[in-house]
Amino acid sequence: MDVLWTEDSVVIMVRILSAAVLAGLIGAEREYKKHPAGFRTHLLVGTGACLAMVMALFGFQPYLEENPDISAYDPSRLASYVISGVGFLGAGTIIVQGVSVKGLTTAASIWVVASIGLAAGAGMYFAALLTTIVVLLSLLFLHNIERLFQHTSTRKKVEVTVGTHHTSLSNIIKIFEEQNILVKNITGSTEHEAQEQNISFVFDIESPPDKNTADLYDQLIRMEGVQKVDLAVSS
């Protein structure tokens, strides 16, 4: 029993439990919003990072005491490995659909949770708690600010039908870029008319409200190989 319960046991227990609670709070928000990495994932990442930091601080003390000649021991090295390793886990939550990317916020939250766990493991409770509060506020409330930015732009759907041996997709996207228009998503389908096979691209775009739609239409319809252009305002 004395082997398990030492003077450092209470300190280690408090640090690991605090990391689990703080990471779990952020994970609960992700779970509530149905994101790929939710409550358990965040809790495990934060707790595991805390354990790595606790191990770096306490786990090698007996060895260092037995070998006083060793003076180049650096606990922060283990923490840096944790941060690097968590990057692979965060990458697994990122989903690419067409040219749109989803999951970046969840990937960032996983990375932050690992840092919170390391801070709790190092005994920096105030830093860990303050970071948790900032992260929760950003996840819960700052998306409303993002919506304000979205309301300053207009969402449209643009359907462009081209021949298979003429205009390429990259040329069409270049037109949008020149017009300062953001392409959020692209879907494509093939159409058969007589003996010719056409490709229909549907672009989900976001443009400034004062953008001249007629100018965009003229540029697209005049492209070589473009057979039809349909524009519809979605919001």
N, C-alpha and C positions, 0 to 999 in steps of 0.2 A: 504493500500500500504506500509506503514511504517513497518507493521508486516513482509511482504515478503522481503522488501529491507532494510537490515541492514548493519552495517559496515562490517560484515563478509560475506555478500552475494557475493561480487566480488571475495573474496578469495576462497569461496566454489565453485563458478562457474568456475573459472580458474582451480582449481584442478580437478573437475569432467570432464571438457572438455579435459584437458590435458591427463587424464587417458583414456578417450574414443578414442582420436586420437592415442595414443601410442599403446593401445591394438588393435585398428582397423588396424594399420599397420601390426602387426604380424598376425592378422586374415586374412588380405587380401592375405598374402603369402600362408597361409594354404588353403584358398578358391581357389586360382589360381592353386594349385596342387591337387585340388579335394579331400581334406581330409574330414573326417566326420564332424569335428568341424571347421567351417570356419570363415568368417568375422563377422557375427552377434554374433556367440557364444563367440568369443574372446572379442568383443567389450562389450557385456553384462557382461561378467565375470569381466573384468577390471573396468568397470564403477560401477558395483555393489560392488566390493571390495573397490573402492575409496569412495563410499557413506558410507560404513560401517566404514571406517577410519575417514571420516569427521564427521559422527555422533558421533563416540567415542570422538573426540576432541572438537567438538562444541555443540553437542546436549545436553550434560548434564551440561553445564556451568551454566545456570540459577538455576538448582537444587543444584549444588554445592555452588553457591553463597548464596542461601537461607539456606543452611545447612553447615555452615563453620566447624562444628565439624567432618564432614566426611573427612578423610585424606587418606583413603586406596583405592582411586579410581585409577584404572590402565587401560588406554585406550588400551594398547597392548593386553589385554585379548580378546577383540572383534576381533582384527586382527588375533589372533591365531585360533579362531573359524572359521574364513573365510578360512584360509589355510587348516584346517582340512576338512571342508565341500567341498572344491573344489576337494579334492581327489576322492570323489564319482563321480563327473562329469567327471574327467579325466579317471576314470576306464571304463566309458561307451564308450570311444573311442578306447579301446584296443580290438582287435579282435584276437582270437586264431584259427589258421587253422593248424590242425595236430600238429606238434611240432614247428611251426613257429608262431611268434607273430608280429602283425602289430598294429600301432597306438600309440606306446610308445612316439614317438617324439611329436605328437599332444597332448597327455596327459601331457607331460612335458611343452609344450608351454602354455597350459591352466593354469597350476600351476604357471608358471612364470608371466603370464599376471595378475593373481590375486595379486601377489606380487608387480608388477608394479603399479597396481591400489592402493594398500595400501601405497606405497611410494609416489605416487602423492597426495593421500589424506592427507598424513602427511606433505606435502609441500616440500618433498625431490625431487625437479624437476630434479636436475642434476643426482641423482642416478637412477631415473625412465627413463630419456632419455638415459643415458649410457647403462643401462640394455637392453632397447629396441634395441639400435644399435647392441649390442653384440648378442642378440637373432636373429635379422634379418640377420646379417652376418653369423651366424652359420647355419641358415635354408637355406639361399640362396647359400652359397659358400662351406661350410664345407662338404657337401655331395660328392663333387668332391674328397676330401681327403679320404673319406670312399671308394670310387670306386678304388682308388689306392691300398688300402689294399685288396679289392676284386680281383684285377687283379693279386695279388701275389698268388692266389689260383686257383684251377681248379674245375669247376662245372661238376658234373657227375650225370647221372641217373642210378640207379642200380635197376634192377627188380629181385626179389627173389620169387620163387614159392615154397610153402611148403605144406605139408599135414596138414589137420585140426587137427590131433591128435598127432602132433610131435612138431617141433620147434615153440616157441612162439615169438611174436614180440619183447618182451623185450630182449630175448637172441640175436636176430639179432642186435638190437641197441647197445647192450653191445660190440659186435665185432667192430662196428664203433667207439665207445668211446675208446676202447683199441688201435685202429689204429690212434687216434687223428684226427678223421674225424667228421666234424660238419654235423648233419642231419638238413636240412632246412625245409623239408616238406615230408609228407608221405601220399600216397594214397593206397587204397586196393580194391581188387575185388575178387569175387569167380569164380572158373572155374570148370566145370563138365567134368570129363573124365571117361568114362565107369560108374562104380558104385561108384567112389571115387570123393569126392569134395575137391578141392585144393584152396588155397588162394594165390593170387599174390599181393605182396607188391612192390610198386615203391617208391624208396627213392631218393629224390633230395638232394645230398650231396655236401659238399665243402671240398676239401682236399688240402694240400700243393702240389705244382707242381712236387716235386720230390718223391711223394708217389708212392710206388710200387703197381701198380694195380693188378699184378699177385698174389701178396701175399694176398691181400684182397679177390680176387676171390677164392683162395685156401682155405682160412679160412671159407668162406661162403659155398662153395660147399661141404665141409667135415662135415658140421653140420648135425646132425641127423634129417631126415625129409625133408631136402632141396632137391628139385628135379631139379631145374634149376636156373641158375644165369646169367643174362645179364647185361653187363656194357656198357655204352655209354657216351662219353665225350660231354657235351653240350656247354662248352665254355672254 
